[in-house]
Amino acid sequence: MITMTPQAKEKIDQYFADKDVQTIRVFLSQGGCSGPFLGLALDDAKDADETFVVDGYTFAVDKELLEQAKPIAIDMGPMGFSISSSLVFERSGCGCSSCGTGGCSC
């Protein structure tokens, strides 16, 4: 249900090179003006989670979120981690810095 590209694994390897390895949570952030997105955070697995071991790392995802989002793919892009899934998010069409005002009234 979760896959990870070699580029994402390399970045996670680098992060944990001098740290204790922890569970990585895939979570749904409601976002700000750019709308919701899937993110990653360090967190312990909870009773309501499904866990997966991928390339030696444990990932936790809320079971309800997993049912809606599967399959989940973790990649590494120029701006950081990119998490794709079957979720479709409604976008407002404007970003946080529309015309420098932070609004959508351009």
Backbone as a printed PyTorch tensor [residue, N CA C, xyz], in Angstrom:
tensor([[[  0.8070,  -1.2030,   0.0000],
         [  0.0000,   0.0000,   0.0000],
         [  0.8500,   1.2680,   0.0000]],

        [[  2.1200,   1.1630,   0.4270],
         [  3.0410,   2.3000,   0.3960],
         [  4.2830,   1.8920,  -0.3770]],

        [[  4.6830,   2.7480,  -1.3020],
         [  5.9410,   2.5430,  -2.0160],
         [  6.8060,   3.7860,  -1.8160]],

        [[  8.1070,   3.5900,  -2.0110],
         [  9.0550,   4.6870,  -1.8350],
         [ 10.1040,   4.5880,  -2.9330]],

        [[ 10.3720,   5.7010,  -3.5880],
         [ 11.3850,   5.7110,  -4.6380],
         [ 12.7770,   5.6470,  -4.0150]],

        [[ 13.7670,   5.2270,  -4.8010],
         [ 15.1480,   5.2300,  -4.2930],
         [ 15.6050,   6.6190,  -3.8370]],

        [[ 15.1350,   7.6730,  -4.5060],
         [ 15.5200,   9.0330,  -4.1310],
         [ 14.9600,   9.3970,  -2.7500]],

        [[ 13.7180,   8.9950,  -2.4840],
         [ 13.1190,   9.2610,  -1.1710],
         [ 13.8340,   8.4630,  -0.0880]],

        [[ 14.1470,   7.2000,  -0.3820],
         [ 14.8630,   6.3630,   0.5870],
         [ 16.2250,   6.9660,   0.9100]],

        [[ 16.9120,   7.4540,  -0.1120],
         [ 18.2310,   8.0610,   0.1020],
         [ 18.1390,   9.2550,   1.0560]],

        [[ 17.1180,  10.0930,   0.8810],
         [ 16.9580,  11.2680,   1.7410],
         [ 16.6050,  10.8460,   3.1710]],

        [[ 15.7740,   9.8160,   3.3290],
         [ 15.4400,   9.3200,   4.6690],
         [ 16.6670,   8.6790,   5.3060]],

        [[ 17.4400,   7.9320,   4.5110],
         [ 18.7020,   7.3630,   5.0130],
         [ 19.6050,   8.4710,   5.5490]],

        [[ 19.7250,   9.5580,   4.7900],
         [ 20.5700,  10.6790,   5.2100],
         [ 20.0630,  11.2890,   6.5170]],

        [[ 18.7540,  11.4300,   6.6290],
         [ 18.1740,  12.0320,   7.8290],
         [ 18.4800,  11.1960,   9.0670]],

        [[ 18.3010,   9.8750,   8.9550],
         [ 18.4870,   8.9980,  10.1110],
         [ 19.9330,   8.5310,  10.2900]],

        [[ 20.8600,   9.0070,   9.4880],
         [ 22.2560,   8.5550,   9.5620],
         [ 22.8460,   8.7310,  10.9570]],

        [[ 22.4850,   9.8010,  11.6390],
         [ 23.0300,  10.0530,  12.9760],
         [ 21.9340,  10.1550,  14.0390]],

        [[ 20.7750,   9.5290,  13.7540],
         [ 19.6390,   9.5710,  14.6770],
         [ 19.0640,   8.1700,  14.8460]],

        [[ 18.3310,   7.9710,  15.9260],
         [ 17.5840,   6.7270,  16.0950],
         [ 16.4370,   6.7100,  15.0940]],

        [[ 16.2470,   5.5790,  14.4250],
         [ 15.1690,   5.4520,  13.4450],
         [ 13.8350,   5.4210,  14.1820]],

        [[ 12.8800,   6.1990,  13.6910],
         [ 11.5430,   6.2840,  14.2720],
         [ 10.5010,   5.9600,  13.2140]],

        [[  9.2830,   5.7110,  13.6770],
         [  8.1620,   5.4900,  12.7660],
         [  7.8460,   6.7950,  12.0420]],

        [[  7.5390,   6.6800,  10.7560],
         [  7.2020,   7.8340,   9.9230],
         [  5.7070,   7.7790,   9.6320]],

        [[  4.9990,   8.8300,  10.0100],
         [  3.5560,   8.8940,   9.7750],
         [  3.2700,   9.5870,   8.4480]],

        [[  2.3550,   9.0090,   7.6790],
         [  1.7710,   9.6790,   6.5190],
         [  0.4520,  10.2600,   7.0190]],

        [[  0.2910,  11.5680,   6.8900],
         [ -0.9010,  12.2140,   7.4430],
         [ -1.5150,  13.1690,   6.4290]],

        [[ -2.7730,  13.4930,   6.6590],
         [ -3.4830,  14.4520,   5.8280],
         [ -3.4740,  15.7920,   6.5350]],

        [[ -2.8560,  16.7730,   5.9000],
         [ -2.8520,  18.1340,   6.4210],
         [ -3.9460,  18.9120,   5.7060]],

        [[ -4.6940,  19.6710,   6.4660],
         [ -5.7430,  20.4770,   5.8430],
         [ -5.1420,  21.6260,   5.0480]],

        [[ -3.8670,  21.8730,   5.2570],
         [ -3.1690,  22.8880,   4.4740],
         [ -3.6420,  24.2820,   4.8240]],

        [[ -3.1700,  25.2040,   4.0720],
         [ -3.5730,  26.5900,   4.2510],
         [ -4.3000,  27.0260,   3.0020]],

        [[ -3.8320,  28.0920,   2.4220],
         [ -4.4990,  28.6210,   1.2440],
         [ -4.2980,  27.7500,   0.0090]],

        [[ -3.3700,  26.8060,   0.0650],
         [ -3.1530,  25.9230,  -1.0830],
         [ -3.9440,  24.6310,  -0.9860]],

        [[ -4.6800,  24.4410,   0.0940],
         [ -5.5330,  23.2720,   0.2380],
         [ -4.8450,  22.1000,   0.9000]],

        [[ -5.5690,  20.9820,   1.0380],
         [ -5.0430,  19.8110,   1.7470],
         [ -3.9470,  19.1000,   0.9620]],

        [[ -3.1020,  18.3770,   1.7050],
         [ -2.0440,  17.5880,   1.0840],
         [ -1.6200,  16.4950,   2.0510]],

        [[ -0.9630,  15.4580,   1.5410],
         [ -0.3940,  14.4160,   2.3790],
         [  1.0100,  14.8330,   2.7850]],

        [[  1.3480,  14.5790,   4.0340],
         [  2.6610,  14.9320,   4.5430],
         [  3.2790,  13.7950,   5.3300]],

        [[  4.5160,  13.9910,   5.7560],
         [  5.2530,  13.0170,   6.5580],
         [  5.6640,  13.6680,   7.8690]],

        [[  5.6390,  12.8690,   8.9440],
         [  6.0890,  13.3430,  10.2540],
         [  6.5650,  12.1470,  11.0610]],

        [[  7.4130,  12.3940,  12.0280],
         [  7.8370,  11.3390,  12.9430],
         [  6.7810,  11.2200,  14.0340]],

        [[  6.3060,   9.9870,  14.2690],
         [  5.2330,   9.7800,  15.2370],
         [  5.1230,   8.2990,  15.5510]],

        [[  4.7120,   7.9770,  16.7560],
         [  4.4770,   6.5800,  17.1160],
         [  3.1930,   6.0850,  16.4640]],

        [[  3.1530,   4.8050,  16.1330],
         [  1.9440,   4.1920,  15.5870],
         [  0.8690,   4.1590,  16.6690]],

        [[ -0.3680,   4.3640,  16.2550],
         [ -1.5220,   4.3510,  17.1550],
         [ -2.3800,   3.1210,  16.8540]],

        [[ -3.3500,   2.8530,  17.7380],
         [ -4.2440,   1.7100,  17.5450],
         [ -5.0350,   1.8100,  16.2450]],

        [[ -5.3480,   3.0210,  15.8130],
         [ -6.1540,   3.2220,  14.6100],
         [ -5.3210,   3.2150,  13.3320]],

        [[ -4.0440,   2.8520,  13.4330],
         [ -3.1390,   2.8900,  12.2820],
         [ -2.9190,   1.5180,  11.6710]],

        [[ -2.5840,   1.5440,  10.4090],
         [ -2.0100,   0.3990,   9.7010],
         [ -0.5270,   0.7330,   9.5600]],

        [[  0.3340,  -0.2420,   9.7710],
         [  1.7640,   0.0160,   9.6220],
         [  2.3400,  -0.8420,   8.5090]],

        [[  3.3460,  -0.3080,   7.8560],
         [  4.0320,  -0.9730,   6.7520],
         [  5.5280,  -0.7720,   6.9260]],

        [[  6.2940,  -1.8060,   6.6480],
         [  7.7460,  -1.6720,   6.6210],
         [  8.1610,  -1.6250,   5.1590]],

        [[  8.7770,  -0.5140,   4.7690],
         [  9.2070,  -0.2970,   3.3940],
         [ 10.6920,   0.0440,   3.4300]],

        [[ 11.5000,  -0.7800,   2.7770],
         [ 12.9500,  -0.5510,   2.7180],
         [ 13.5560,  -0.3120,   4.1000]],

        [[ 13.0640,  -1.0360,   5.1010],
         [ 13.6210,  -0.9460,   6.4430],
         [ 13.0270,   0.1310,   7.3280]],

        [[ 12.0930,   0.9210,   6.8160],
         [ 11.4640,   1.9860,   7.5920],
         [ 10.0010,   1.6480,   7.8330]],

        [[  9.5240,   1.9380,   9.0570],
         [  8.1280,   1.6920,   9.4020],
         [  7.3230,   2.9580,   9.1480]],

        [[  6.2500,   2.8000,   8.3790],
         [  5.3280,   3.8950,   8.0830],
         [  3.9950,   3.5920,   8.7500]],

        [[  3.3740,   4.6050,   9.3430],
         [  2.0610,   4.4790,   9.9690],
         [  1.0810,   5.3800,   9.2290]],

        [[ -0.1100,   4.8320,   8.9630],
         [ -1.1680,   5.5940,   8.3020],
         [ -2.4780,   5.2510,   9.0050]],

        [[ -3.2690,   6.2550,   9.3170],
         [ -4.5890,   6.0080,   9.8740],
         [ -5.3660,   5.1040,   8.9130]],

        [[ -6.0250,   4.0790,   9.4450],
         [ -6.7040,   3.0900,   8.6000],
         [ -7.7660,   3.7160,   7.7060]],

        [[ -8.5120,   4.6830,   8.2290],
         [ -9.5410,   5.3380,   7.4140],
         [ -8.9110,   6.1370,   6.2790]],

        [[ -7.8410,   6.8580,   6.5770],
         [ -7.1360,   7.6060,   5.5360],
         [ -6.5720,   6.6510,   4.4960]],

        [[ -6.0030,   5.5560,   4.9510],
         [ -5.4130,   4.5820,   4.0330],
         [ -6.4520,   4.0470,   3.0590]],

        [[ -7.6480,   3.7440,   3.5420],
         [ -8.7000,   3.2240,   2.6660],
         [ -9.0470,   4.2140,   1.5590]],

        [[ -9.0100,   5.4960,   1.8680],
         [ -9.3280,   6.5280,   0.8840],
         [ -8.1550,   6.8410,  -0.0400]],

        [[ -6.9320,   6.7010,   0.4810],
         [ -5.7550,   7.1970,  -0.2370],
         [ -4.9610,   6.1380,  -0.9840]],

        [[ -5.1190,   4.8630,  -0.6390],
         [ -4.2380,   3.8360,  -1.2090],
         [ -4.3660,   3.7610,  -2.7150]],

        [[ -3.3130,   3.4740,  -3.3990],
         [ -1.9400,   3.3010,  -2.9360],
         [ -1.2610,   4.6540,  -2.7040]],

        [[ -0.2940,   4.6560,  -1.8090],
         [  0.4620,   5.8600,  -1.4680],
         [  1.8940,   5.6730,  -1.9590]],

        [[  2.4030,   6.6700,  -2.6740],
         [  3.7720,   6.6170,  -3.2040],
         [  4.5470,   7.8300,  -2.6890]],

        [[  5.7220,   7.5690,  -2.1370],
         [  6.5660,   8.6290,  -1.5850],
         [  7.7610,   8.8240,  -2.5100]],

        [[  7.9540,  10.0590,  -2.9610],
         [  9.0450,  10.3950,  -3.8670],
         [  9.7780,  11.6050,  -3.2910]],

        [[ 10.9020,  11.9070,  -3.8830],
         [ 11.6930,  13.0720,  -3.4810],
         [ 11.8430,  13.9620,  -4.6910]],

        [[ 11.4170,  15.2020,  -4.5640],
         [ 11.5350,  16.1450,  -5.6590],
         [ 12.4210,  17.3100,  -5.2620]],

        [[ 12.5420,  18.3080,  -6.1210],
         [ 13.4090,  19.4470,  -5.8410],
         [ 12.9510,  20.2800,  -4.6410]],

        [[ 11.6760,  20.2020,  -4.2840],
         [ 11.1450,  20.9780,  -3.1610],
         [ 10.9360,  20.1350,  -1.9090]],

        [[ 11.3730,  18.8790,  -1.9240],
         [ 11.1880,  18.0110,  -0.7640],
         [ 10.3960,  16.7720,  -1.1320]],

        [[  9.8310,  16.1360,  -0.1120],
         [  9.0700,  14.9140,  -0.3430],
         [  7.7740,  15.2220,  -1.0710]],

        [[  7.3990,  14.3140,  -1.9500],
         [  6.1510,  14.3980,  -2.6880],
         [  5.3960,  13.1040,  -2.4340]],

        [[  4.1950,  13.1960,  -1.8820],
         [  3.4060,  12.0120,  -1.5720],
         [  2.1880,  12.0150,  -2.4760]],

        [[  2.0820,  10.9940,  -3.3070],
         [  0.9340,  10.8860,  -4.2010],
         [  0.0460,   9.7420,  -3.7420]],

        [[ -1.2340,   9.8520,  -4.0840],
         [ -2.2090,   8.8450,  -3.6850],
         [ -3.4050,   8.9260,  -4.6220]],

        [[ -4.4250,   8.1360,  -4.3120],
         [ -5.6380,   8.1680,  -5.1180],
         [ -6.5940,   9.2710,  -4.6640]],

        [[ -6.2400,  10.0180,  -3.6130],
         [ -7.0850,  11.1260,  -3.1610],
         [ -7.1010,  12.2310,  -4.2060]],

        [[ -8.2600,  12.8320,  -4.3780],
         [ -8.4010,  13.9750,  -5.2750],
         [ -8.7560,  15.1700,  -4.4000]],

        [[ -7.9320,  16.1930,  -4.4510],
         [ -8.1520,  17.3750,  -3.6310],
         [ -8.7120,  18.4950,  -4.4850]],

        [[ -9.7010,  19.1990,  -3.9500],
         [-10.2220,  20.3980,  -4.5930],
         [ -9.2380,  21.5240,  -4.3230]],

        [[ -8.7860,  22.1880,  -5.3510],
         [ -7.8550,  23.3150,  -5.1930],
         [ -8.6170,  24.6070,  -5.4460]],

        [[ -8.2700,  25.6330,  -4.6780],
         [ -8.9610,  26.9100,  -4.8230],
         [ -8.4710,  27.6960,  -6.0310]],

        [[ -7.3120,  27.3370,  -6.5580],
         [ -6.8060,  28.0240,  -7.7370],
         [ -5.9170,  29.2100,  -7.4290]],

        [[ -5.7340,  29.5130,  -6.1540],
         [ -4.8270,  30.6030,  -5.8190],
         [ -3.8960,  30.1540,  -4.7140]],

        [[ -2.7260,  30.7020,  -4.7040],
         [ -1.7440,  30.3370,  -3.6910],
         [ -1.6980,  31.3590,  -2.5790]],

        [[ -0.8180,  31.1530,  -1.6600],
         [ -0.7090,  32.0380,  -0.4940],
         [ -0.1920,  33.4190,  -0.8570]],

        [[  0.4380,  33.5720,  -1.9940],
         [  1.0530,  34.8600,  -2.3070],
         [  0.4820,  35.4700,  -3.5810]],

        [[ -0.8020,  35.2630,  -3.8250],
         [ -1.4180,  35.8260,  -5.0260],
         [ -1.2140,  37.3300,  -5.0650]],

        [[ -0.5340,  37.7960,  -6.0790],
         [ -0.2680,  39.2210,  -6.2970],
         [  0.3950,  39.8830,  -5.1020]],

        [[  1.0470,  39.1020,  -4.2520],
         [  1.7440,  39.6700,  -3.1110],
         [  0.8490,  40.0340,  -1.9450]],

        [[ -0.4550,  39.7870,  -2.0500],
         [ -1.3720,  40.1770,  -0.9820],
         [ -1.7520,  39.0180,  -0.0940]],

        [[ -1.4910,  37.7890,  -0.5320],
         [ -1.9160,  36.6310,   0.2360],
         [ -3.3750,  36.3010,   0.0190]],

        [[ -4.0350,  37.0210,  -0.8560],
         [ -5.4520,  36.7780,  -1.1050],
         [ -5.6880,  36.2610,  -2.4980]],

        [[ -6.9570,  36.1040,  -2.8330],
         [ -7.3300,  35.5580,  -4.1410],
         [ -8.0820,  36.5790,  -4.9740]],

        [[ -7.8820,  37.8460,  -4.7180],
         [ -8.7040,  38.8630,  -5.3660],
         [ -8.0340,  39.5450,  -6.5490]],

        [[ -7.0300,  38.9470,  -7.1390],
         [ -6.3250,  39.5880,  -8.2600],
         [ -7.1940,  39.6350,  -9.4930]]])
